[in-house]
Amino acid sequence: MTKLLVLVGTPVIFHSFIDYFDIGFYLEHGVMLTQGQLPYVHYFFDYPVLIFIPIVIALVPALLFQNALAFFYSFQALMVLCDIVITVCVYLIALKLGSEKTALYAGLVYATAFSAAYFILTKYDAFPTCFLMIALLFTLYGQKIMGYLGTALGFFAKIFPIIALPFMVLYNTHSSSLKQEILNVCRIFIPLAVIFIVPFLFFGKDILRTYLPVRTGMEYYSNTATFTIYSWLHDVFGLGVSLDMVLTVMFAIMGIGLLALVYTAWAFPRKDPMLLLKLVLVAIVLVIFCVKVRSPQYIVWFTPILCILAVDDYRKIILVYLVQITAFIEFPLMFGAYYTSTVYTNPTLSGGWYLTLAAFTLEYLVLFVCLWFVINPLGIVRKLRMGKSKAAS
């Protein structure tokens, strides 16, 4: 119902648009396959190889009916199926952490997360997110090999699920050893790398670029935190800073932040499923926050985990919906009229320019406040100190 309301309400109520550009891009490359043009061999392709699973499946009805719309509808149906799997994972993970009531609420909050729903219908991010949530589900239910497999498949679908891997490994070491868990990871990742990467290396090394997590060659995106901070410092306050300087600081923050999160996972005195989800959530958002390229659909990556962690307090649930509202305002409502991927559309320091800057600033502030209350970092620090005190005594 949420997907249908988003599909109908976006153009009818908000007079905005449904962005079918990416699905058209997937169709184009699916057709290239039928013409003998292989990705990573005949041309460079931006995404890892498993993206072609939904592309090829959706291509079958399009070829049978000789109709491009059949591909669009089939691809959307596949992403909705992935989203159903994500919803089930949200419910089962929340059930592991709490009661049936809170699990039901977590599923309902995620199912009604309308901004994420928009991108599930228009992008393929539900596919790798599905693998991430399956990986977390298996890990929390004690099936660690299946958890590593889910993370690996997610990596070969869109890289970002690999962010969860170090936290899953350290979580599992509470009932094993670090050496054993590293060996378990290698048993999963090495064969898959041999299957999905090595064959393409005979035709060149372009496929390795696909797995670079930070694409430094691209222009700065105007909706990033990096660009937002730069706009405040350089344009509003007149400080002599460059985008590259701001990005350098952001990369330093990301590196220090990720190290702090890994240290927390390593130093925590006990196996804590809630902590695992919190660390993975913060790590994903931190990476999104600190890079120079941010597509609006990245909200799909962390919304399921956010919904699981927010359902113990109605105020947190309200904050989750505020995150969805500000994200929906950013895209699709503001896109084109107020900003494009790389620039604000209004002249610098004009009213429209300030409105765009304020909207992005508010979006990041709402997300930060939501994370602060959901994660409760001071509570985690107190538990770490208590654990150290007990160990010392």
N, C-alpha and C positions, 0 to 999 in steps of 0.2 A: 504493500500500500504506500509506503514511503517513497519507493522508487517511482511509482505511478504518479503520485502527487508532485514530486520534483519534476518529472518529465512534462507534466501538463502545466503545473503552476509557474515554472520559471518563465516561459514565454507569455502565458495568459495573464498571470497576476502581476509579475514583476517586469513584463515587457522586455525581458532579456533573451538570451539564446542558449541553445544546447550545443555544446562544442563537439562537433563530429570530426574535427581535423585529424585527431590521432587515429581514429578507427579507419578513416580514409587512407592514412599513412600505412596502417597494417594491411589493408586490402591491396594497396599498391605493391607492397613487398610480397604478399601472398601470390599475386599474379606473376610477379617476377620469377617465383619458384617454378610455376608451370611453364615458363619460357626457358628454363634451364639456367637461370641466373642464381647462383648460390651466394648467400651472405658470407662474409669473411673470406670468400674465395675470389669472386668476381667484383665485389664492391665492399666497402666498409659499412658495417651496420652498428648502430649506437647501443643496441641492447644485447644482453646475453642470449644464448641459443634457445633456451626453453620458452621464450616468447612465441616461438613458432608452433608450440603445441596448440594454444587457442587459435592462432591464425590459421593453421592447417585445418583444424576441426571446423571452424566457421566458414572456411573456403569451400568445403564440400557441398553444402546446399546452394551456395552461390554458383558453383559450376553446374550443378544438376539443373537448376532453374534458369541459368544464364541471366542472373539478376543480381546487381550489386547490393540492392537493399537486403537481399537474403543474407549477405555477409554481415551487414550492420546489425540486423535483428538477431542473428545467430551469435554474434560476438557479444552483444549485450546480454543475451540469455546465459551465455557461459559465465560472464562476470557476475551475474546475479546468483548463479549456482555456487560460484566461489564465495560470494558474500553470505549465502546460506550456511556454508561450511564454517565461515568465520563466526557467524552468529551462534552456531552450535558450540564452537570452541569457547566463545565468550561465556556461554551458559555453563559449560562443564568446568571451565577453569574457576569461575566464580563459585560454583557448587563445591569445588575442592577447598576453597578458601572460607566459605561461609555456609549459609542456610539455603534452602530451596527458594525462599522468598527473595533473598538478595541476588541469587543467580537469575531468577526471573526478571528482576529489575534491571540487572546488567544487560541481559539480552534485549529487553525492551528499549533501554536507553540507546544501545548500539543500533538497533533496528530503526530507530527514529532519528538517528544522526544524519540530518538531511544534507549537510554540505558534503560529507563523505559519500552519501548516496549519489550525489550528482556526479562525482568522479568515478564511482563504480560503474555508472552507465556510460561513461564517455572515455575512459582510459583502461589500461590493463593492470593497474596497480592492485586490484583485488586478487589477482592471481598470485604474485609473490607474497602479499600479505597473508593469503590463505596458508601458504607454506610456513610462514613465520608463526602463525597462531597454532597450527598443527604441531610445530616443533615445541612450542611452549607447553601445549597440552600434554604431549607425551612425556616431556621432561618432568612436569609437576606430578604426573601419575606414575613416575618411576621407570618409564621406558626410555632410558637415556639414549640408546643407540638409534631408536626411531626419532628421537628429538634431534640428534645430530644429522640424521638423514633429511629431515624436514628443513633444517637450516641450510644444508648443502644444496638441496633442490631450489630453495628460495634464492640462494646466492646465484645459481645459474639461471634464475628467472629475472632478477633485478638487483643484485648485489646487496642492497641494504639489510636483508635478514642476517647477514654475517655479523652485523653489529651485536646481535644477541649471543653469539657463540662464546666469547670469553666469559660471560656471566653464567651461561649454562654450564660450562666446564667447571668453573669455580664452585657453582652450586652443587654439582655432582661429586666434587672432591670431598664433601662432607661425609660421604659414605664409601669413598674409594680413595685413590691417590691421584695426584696431579699427573704423574707419569702414565698411569693407566688411562686416564681420560684423554690425554694427548694422543696416545696410541689408538684409542677408539675413534677419535676425530680423524686421524690419518687413514684409518681403515675405510672410512666413509669418503673423505674428500679426494684422496689420491686416485682411486678407481674412477670416480666421476670426472675428475680433471683429465684423466687419460681418455675418457670417452668424449667429453665435450670440448676439450681444448686442443689436445695433442694432434688429432688428425688435421686440424686447420693450420697448424704451424708449418706443414709442408708447403703451404701456398703463400706463406708470409707471416709476419708477426702482428698484423693489424688486429687480430682477435684479442691480443693482450690489452690493447687500448680500451676495449669494451669493458674490461674489469678494473679500470682505473676509477677509484671512488670519487676523485676530485678532478673535474675537467677544467684545468686552468686555462685552456685555449679559448674558452667561450667568454662572451661579454658578461659584464655584471648585470644581473637581473634587478630591475627596479623595485621589486617587492621583497627583496631580501632584507634581513636585519642589517647586513653590512652596508647596503645602499641607504637604508633608513638612518643609521647612525651617522654615516658620512654626510647625508643631507642636513642633518641637524648641526653637525660640527662645522662643515664647510660653508653651507649656504645660509643657514639661519644665524649662527654665531660668528661666522667669518674667520674661522681658524684655518691656518694654512696646512691642512692635511689632505692627503690624496686617498683615493679608493684603495690603492695598493697598501698604503700604510694601515688603513683600517682593517683590511683583509688580513694582514700579517698579525695584527693584534687578535683578530677573531680566531685565526688558526692556533695561536698560542693558547687562547682561552679553551678552544676545543681540545687541544692536546693535554693541557693540565686537567681539564674537567674529566676527560675519559680516563686518565691515569687515576684520578681521585675516585672515580666510580669503580674501577677495577680493584683498587686498594680496599675499598669498602667491602666489595664482594669477597676478597681474600681474607680480610681481617675479621669479618663478622663471625661471632662465636658459635653460631648454630645454623642449621639448614632452615631457611625462612622463605617459603614460596612467595609471600607478599613482597619481600625485599627483592627477589629476582625480577618480578614484574616491574617494580619501581625503578630498578637500575636500568633495565632494558628500555623502559619508557623515556627516562631522562637522557640516556645515551642517544637514542634515535632523534629526539627533539634537539639535543645539543648539536649533533651533526647537521641537521637541517638549518639550525639557527646560525651556524658559523661559516657557511660556505658562500660562494659568490653566485651560485645558481640555485634557485628554489622554484620548483613548479608548484602551483596551488594544490595539485592532487596528492602531494606528500602528506596531507592531513589523513589520508586513508591509512598510512603506515602505522600511526600511533593511536588512532581513535579507538580501536577495540580494547587495547590495554588501558587506556584512559577511562573508558566506561566501566571496566571491571573494578578499578581502584576507587571509583567515585561513588559507588552506590551505597556506601555506609552512611551517607549524610546528604540530605536534600539540598544543602547549600552547595556542595560539590557538584551535584547533578545540574543545578542551575548554571554553575560555571562552565560545565561541559557544553551545555546548550549555547551559552554566550560565545564560547570558542567556535561553535558551528555557525552562529550568526555572523560573527566578524569575518570568518573565512568565506562565507557565502556572499557577503557584501564585497569582499575583495574580488572574488571570481565566482560567478560571471558578471555581477551587477556593475562593478566599476571598470572592468577590463574594456579597453578600447576608448571609452569616454574619458577616463582619468589617467590611465597608464597603459603602456604596452609592455612587452617582456623586458625591454631594456631602458625605457625612458618614461618620465611623466609627460602626459600630453599637453599640459598647460605650462606657460612660461614660468621660469623660476621666480619664486616669491610672489606669484599671483595668488588670487583667492583659491582657484582650482588646485594650484600646486600645494598650497598649505592644507587644503582639504584632503588631498591624497596622502600627504605626509602624516597628517593626523590620523587618518584611517589605518595606515600600516602600523603606526606607533601604538594605537589603541589595540590593534589585533595582537601585537607581541606582548603588550602589558597584560591583556586578558589571559593569554596563554600562560604567561609567567605566574600570575596570581593563581590560576587554576592548578598549575603544577605544584606550587608552593603548598597549597592546602591538601592536595591529593597525596603528595610524596611525604610531607611532614619531615623535612630534612633534620630539624632539631631533634626530633624523636629518634631518628636513626643514629645521630651523633651520640645521644645519651646511651643508647644500647651498646654502641661501640665502646664507650668509656666504661660502662658496667662490665662488659665482657673482659676488658683489659684488667680491671680491678680484681675480678674473680680469678683470672689467670695468674695475676701477681700474688694473690693470697694463697 
